[in-house]
Amino acid sequence: MDKIIFRSARLKCDAKKAFEMFTVNEHLEKWLTEVADVEPKAGGKFELFWNPKDRENDSTVGCKILALQTNEFLCFEWKGPKQFKHFMNERRPLTNVVVFFIPREEETEVYLLHSGWENTREWEEARQWFDKSWAMAFAELQKYVNKK
């Protein structure tokens, strides 16, 4: 479990706005998912739906926020899509995502760590898939925030 996905982005906004990109449903629906149901509090829902008509697949249904410090960091559970569901989504603990928000002069650096990957071939395939997915998501996040 030593393999961690790491992504970072520089956003042209303050830490409050950067934090909202991960905790406000309307923002999440612009850069990450089709439908979001997030309750920004410890123990709150962190449910994202890429196919809202099939809520049990391609979603993070049942995931929770594990910890947060407003405008500083956010930690939440994460599930895999249909092709990885049989091994990723039934185990405890689930994989975890931690996002840090570091204010800079007129920007915020966002660091994402996605951990909890087991050491098998199928887990490595899932990790590589998510590494690419987070890269694409962060590109969308930067486009969304930096165009405002």
Backbone bond lengths (Angstrom), bond angles and torsions (degrees), N, CA, C in turn:
res aa  C-N    CA-C-N  psi(-1)  N-CA   C-N-CA  omega(-1)  CA-C   N-CA-C  phi
1 M - - - 1.451 - - 1.521 111.41 -
2 D 1.320 117.10 30.97 1.458 119.32 -179.33 1.523 112.63 -95.68
3 K 1.321 117.95 -1.81 1.457 120.81 -179.90 1.521 108.70 -87.88
4 I 1.309 115.67 123.88 1.463 121.47 -177.27 1.519 108.50 -127.35
5 I 1.307 116.42 138.22 1.463 120.78 172.53 1.523 106.85 -85.52
6 F 1.324 115.43 132.04 1.460 121.08 178.20 1.520 108.44 -125.93
7 R 1.313 116.50 130.23 1.463 123.26 174.78 1.513 108.27 -135.84
8 S 1.321 115.59 150.72 1.464 119.68 175.63 1.521 109.44 -143.30
9 A 1.325 114.72 157.07 1.464 121.25 178.34 1.517 108.35 -152.15
10 R 1.318 114.82 148.98 1.461 121.74 172.13 1.520 106.22 -105.23
11 L 1.330 115.48 120.11 1.459 120.31 -179.27 1.516 110.07 -109.62
12 K 1.311 115.42 138.23 1.466 120.98 180.00 1.526 109.77 -84.91
13 C 1.331 114.10 68.30 1.465 121.01 178.82 1.522 107.91 -163.54
14 D 1.321 115.81 169.74 1.471 118.84 177.15 1.532 110.33 -79.39
15 A 1.318 116.12 171.38 1.470 121.31 -176.60 1.530 111.40 -63.42
16 K 1.322 117.79 -33.56 1.465 120.83 178.65 1.522 110.11 -60.63
17 K 1.322 116.79 -47.93 1.466 121.30 -179.44 1.535 110.11 -66.58
18 A 1.326 117.75 -40.30 1.470 121.16 178.91 1.535 110.16 -62.08
19 F 1.321 116.58 -43.44 1.462 121.89 178.15 1.534 110.27 -60.73
20 E 1.313 116.61 -40.64 1.463 121.54 179.56 1.527 112.11 -63.68
21 M 1.323 117.90 -27.00 1.465 120.96 178.23 1.529 111.17 -61.26
22 F 1.339 116.70 -24.37 1.462 122.49 -178.63 1.534 112.90 -105.66
23 T 1.324 117.71 -7.54 1.468 119.55 -173.65 1.526 114.74 -126.49
24 V 1.305 118.46 -9.69 1.467 122.04 179.68 1.533 108.01 -106.63
25 N 1.314 115.72 120.66 1.464 121.25 -174.22 1.524 112.98 -52.03
26 E 1.320 117.56 -44.95 1.460 120.91 -176.87 1.528 111.31 -61.48
27 H 1.316 117.80 -35.88 1.463 120.26 177.94 1.527 110.90 -72.97
28 L 1.317 117.49 -45.68 1.470 120.69 178.93 1.526 111.10 -56.99
29 E 1.327 116.80 -35.12 1.464 121.56 -179.31 1.521 112.46 -73.95
30 K 1.310 118.63 -9.13 1.467 122.34 177.56 1.524 112.72 -92.62
31 W 1.351 117.23 -25.95 1.463 117.74 -174.95 1.522 115.19 -128.58
32 L 1.331 119.09 -17.39 1.464 118.97 -171.90 1.525 114.79 -122.56
33 T 1.317 118.68 -36.71 1.463 120.45 -169.98 1.513 111.27 -147.47
34 E 1.321 115.15 167.73 1.462 121.14 177.00 1.525 111.05 -75.45
35 V 1.339 116.39 -48.54 1.464 122.42 -179.88 1.524 108.50 -134.42
36 A 1.327 116.62 135.77 1.468 122.18 178.63 1.524 109.89 -122.01
37 D 1.332 115.14 141.59 1.464 121.62 174.14 1.531 106.35 -135.74
38 V 1.327 114.88 85.51 1.467 121.58 -174.95 1.523 109.09 -116.90
39 E 1.328 115.13 132.35 1.460 122.37 174.22 1.526 106.77 -112.25
40 P 1.337 118.16 102.57 1.466 121.41 -172.26 1.529 114.23 -73.52
41 K 1.336 114.42 72.45 1.462 121.56 175.78 1.525 107.10 -155.10
42 A 1.315 116.75 156.21 1.464 120.50 177.55 1.522 108.83 -58.85
43 G 1.328 116.78 127.71 1.452 122.12 -177.04 1.514 113.72 87.83
44 G 1.336 116.79 -8.17 1.467 120.87 179.69 1.518 111.81 -73.99
45 K 1.318 115.26 163.84 1.464 120.99 -179.40 1.526 110.89 -67.90
46 F 1.341 114.65 145.47 1.460 121.39 167.49 1.527 106.07 -133.58
47 E 1.322 114.25 74.04 1.454 121.25 -174.70 1.521 110.48 -111.71
48 L 1.329 114.57 120.97 1.456 122.50 178.83 1.523 108.18 -120.15
49 F 1.325 116.42 142.34 1.461 121.04 -176.22 1.528 109.83 -129.03
50 W 1.326 115.55 114.06 1.458 120.35 177.53 1.514 110.45 -84.46
51 N 1.326 117.63 -23.14 1.462 123.44 174.46 1.532 107.00 -133.79
52 P 1.336 117.73 87.67 1.467 121.17 -173.93 1.528 114.43 -60.06
53 K 1.321 118.06 -21.35 1.469 120.06 179.16 1.527 111.35 -76.45
54 D 1.326 117.48 -17.63 1.463 122.67 179.30 1.530 106.94 -124.31
55 R 1.313 115.81 76.23 1.466 121.98 -170.94 1.531 113.71 -66.36
56 E 1.314 118.53 -19.36 1.471 120.71 -178.34 1.527 112.68 -87.02
57 N 1.314 117.43 -15.62 1.467 121.90 -179.98 1.521 109.14 -119.94
58 D 1.315 115.56 155.63 1.463 121.17 178.22 1.520 111.49 50.28
59 S 1.335 114.10 49.01 1.457 120.21 179.29 1.525 109.34 -153.53
60 T 1.308 114.71 171.78 1.466 120.65 172.29 1.530 109.30 -110.39
61 V 1.323 116.49 32.73 1.464 121.38 -179.03 1.537 109.71 -53.11
62 G 1.322 115.52 133.02 1.459 121.14 -179.38 1.519 114.61 89.26
63 C 1.327 118.02 -9.54 1.472 120.22 -179.95 1.530 110.52 -75.55
64 K 1.313 114.48 150.18 1.470 121.76 -176.71 1.520 110.65 -126.93
65 I 1.315 114.63 158.43 1.458 121.27 169.33 1.524 106.61 -80.48
66 L 1.306 116.38 124.90 1.463 121.29 -177.36 1.522 111.90 -88.42
67 A 1.332 116.23 -35.58 1.472 120.75 -179.72 1.522 108.36 -161.32
68 L 1.315 116.42 152.03 1.454 120.62 172.57 1.507 110.38 -159.48
69 Q 1.297 113.97 150.27 1.456 123.51 169.64 1.520 103.62 -128.60
70 T 1.311 117.51 110.60 1.456 122.00 -173.34 1.520 111.76 -47.65
71 N 1.339 114.38 129.84 1.463 124.59 177.77 1.531 114.06 68.84
72 E 1.334 118.43 3.81 1.463 121.27 -179.42 1.514 113.27 -119.06
73 F 1.338 117.99 -52.08 1.465 119.96 177.52 1.516 110.79 -154.91
74 L 1.339 113.71 161.92 1.451 122.26 -179.13 1.523 107.14 -146.09
75 C 1.319 118.02 133.97 1.464 123.12 177.77 1.518 108.04 -128.81
76 F 1.349 116.34 127.07 1.456 120.09 -178.57 1.522 111.15 -143.30
77 E 1.332 114.87 158.60 1.455 121.68 176.59 1.532 109.24 -76.28
78 W 1.355 114.58 158.30 1.461 118.95 -178.86 1.519 109.90 -143.23
79 K 1.326 115.92 140.88 1.462 122.30 177.45 1.524 110.10 -116.00
80 G 1.324 114.59 162.70 1.454 120.57 178.97 1.516 112.29 -95.39
81 P 1.342 116.70 163.06 1.459 121.55 177.01 1.536 110.90 -74.20
82 K 1.304 115.04 178.98 1.462 123.32 -174.22 1.528 113.68 -45.63
83 Q 1.333 117.59 -45.10 1.462 119.72 -174.76 1.531 113.51 -70.06
84 F 1.329 118.37 -17.39 1.465 121.81 179.20 1.533 112.43 -114.49
85 K 1.307 115.93 -1.77 1.463 122.78 -174.02 1.536 112.58 -55.23
86 H 1.330 117.35 -40.95 1.468 121.30 -173.19 1.525 113.24 -62.92
87 F 1.337 118.95 -23.00 1.462 118.83 176.70 1.520 113.66 -116.96
88 M 1.315 118.55 -24.40 1.478 120.34 -177.22 1.521 114.14 -85.18
89 N 1.328 117.19 -34.46 1.458 119.44 -164.63 1.521 115.32 -97.19
90 E 1.312 117.26 -8.14 1.456 119.62 -178.40 1.523 112.46 -103.79
91 R 1.296 118.47 -6.84 1.459 121.52 -177.00 1.518 110.82 -93.27
92 R 1.304 115.31 156.99 1.465 121.96 173.85 1.513 107.83 -128.23
93 P 1.292 118.85 134.64 1.467 124.41 -2.95 1.526 111.25 -75.11
94 L 1.339 115.15 156.36 1.455 121.32 171.56 1.531 108.07 -70.12
95 T 1.334 116.74 171.54 1.462 117.35 171.09 1.528 107.49 -65.74
96 N 1.321 115.73 157.39 1.465 121.57 -176.25 1.511 110.71 -126.50
97 V 1.310 115.03 145.03 1.453 122.27 176.02 1.519 107.91 -118.91
98 V 1.339 115.80 130.18 1.458 121.50 174.60 1.524 106.70 -120.18
99 V 1.318 116.43 131.83 1.454 121.98 179.18 1.523 108.15 -122.91
100 F 1.334 115.50 128.33 1.468 122.28 178.19 1.522 109.21 -109.79
101 F 1.324 116.23 143.62 1.458 123.22 -179.10 1.526 107.63 -120.78
102 I 1.335 116.95 111.03 1.460 122.64 -175.25 1.533 108.99 -112.00
103 P 1.337 117.36 109.93 1.464 119.06 -179.53 1.523 111.54 -68.74
104 R 1.317 115.35 136.60 1.462 123.88 171.74 1.522 106.33 -121.96
105 E 1.305 118.53 -177.79 1.470 120.08 -172.26 1.521 113.72 -44.63
106 E 1.317 118.45 -69.52 1.464 120.10 179.14 1.517 111.36 -121.05
107 E 1.317 115.87 20.96 1.451 121.54 -178.08 1.526 109.52 -139.05
108 T 1.327 114.19 175.45 1.458 120.52 173.10 1.522 107.41 -133.20
109 E 1.316 115.46 131.23 1.454 119.82 172.93 1.524 107.03 -88.66
110 V 1.322 115.78 132.02 1.454 121.99 179.21 1.523 107.25 -115.04
111 Y 1.327 115.80 126.04 1.461 121.68 178.22 1.516 108.28 -118.30
112 L 1.332 116.14 130.20 1.456 121.83 178.92 1.525 109.20 -118.54
113 L 1.323 115.78 132.08 1.459 122.85 174.15 1.528 107.68 -122.71
114 H 1.329 116.72 123.93 1.465 121.68 178.78 1.519 106.55 -115.99
115 S 1.328 116.63 112.74 1.469 121.78 -172.94 1.520 111.59 -124.28
116 G 1.342 114.86 173.50 1.452 121.66 177.45 1.511 113.50 105.35
117 W 1.331 116.72 17.74 1.463 122.21 -176.82 1.522 110.46 -81.71
118 E 1.317 116.08 128.61 1.459 120.34 177.14 1.523 109.92 -82.23
119 N 1.318 115.34 170.71 1.460 120.79 -171.45 1.530 111.93 -105.10
120 T 1.356 115.93 63.17 1.457 120.63 174.72 1.525 108.08 -130.00
121 R 1.318 116.24 168.65 1.465 120.73 -179.46 1.530 111.36 -60.58
122 E 1.351 117.30 -45.28 1.463 118.65 -177.63 1.534 111.93 -69.19
123 W 1.330 117.05 -34.30 1.462 119.62 176.21 1.531 110.32 -67.00
124 E 1.322 117.18 -38.29 1.467 119.95 178.21 1.529 110.36 -65.99
125 E 1.313 117.37 -37.67 1.469 120.87 176.31 1.531 109.94 -61.56
126 A 1.326 116.37 -44.03 1.469 120.75 178.13 1.528 110.82 -64.03
127 R 1.322 116.91 -42.82 1.468 120.49 179.89 1.527 111.06 -61.10
128 Q 1.317 116.39 -43.65 1.465 119.71 178.96 1.524 111.35 -65.18
129 W 1.330 116.41 -38.71 1.463 120.92 177.94 1.529 109.81 -61.57
130 F 1.343 116.31 -45.74 1.460 120.24 179.83 1.522 112.29 -69.92
131 D 1.312 117.96 -32.46 1.462 120.58 176.37 1.532 109.24 -58.64
132 K 1.325 116.57 -45.97 1.476 120.65 177.60 1.526 110.84 -67.31
133 S 1.343 116.47 -40.73 1.472 120.08 -179.08 1.519 111.73 -63.37
134 W 1.344 117.47 -42.75 1.462 120.12 178.28 1.530 110.62 -66.53
135 A 1.330 118.14 -35.04 1.471 120.43 176.89 1.529 110.08 -61.86
136 M 1.324 116.35 -45.98 1.472 120.14 178.54 1.529 111.03 -65.34
137 A 1.328 117.01 -41.42 1.464 120.72 179.86 1.524 111.12 -62.83
138 F 1.327 117.08 -42.93 1.464 119.96 -179.70 1.525 111.29 -67.55
139 A 1.330 118.02 -32.17 1.467 120.46 174.41 1.528 109.44 -63.63
140 E 1.339 117.15 -42.03 1.468 121.41 177.65 1.529 110.93 -66.04
141 L 1.321 116.87 -40.03 1.465 121.49 178.08 1.527 110.06 -59.84
142 Q 1.316 117.17 -47.99 1.465 120.38 179.80 1.519 111.55 -61.68
143 K 1.341 117.33 -42.82 1.451 120.01 178.27 1.523 110.93 -61.20
144 Y 1.327 116.34 -44.71 1.467 121.44 -178.19 1.528 111.79 -63.35
145 V 1.312 117.24 -48.64 1.463 120.80 -176.11 1.522 111.28 -74.49
146 N 1.296 117.11 -45.08 1.466 120.22 -170.99 1.530 113.44 -76.33
147 K 1.343 117.72 -11.42 1.469 118.98 175.94 1.514 112.32 -84.35
148 K 1.340 117.12 -14.66 1.469 121.46 -176.68 1.515 111.28 -74.80
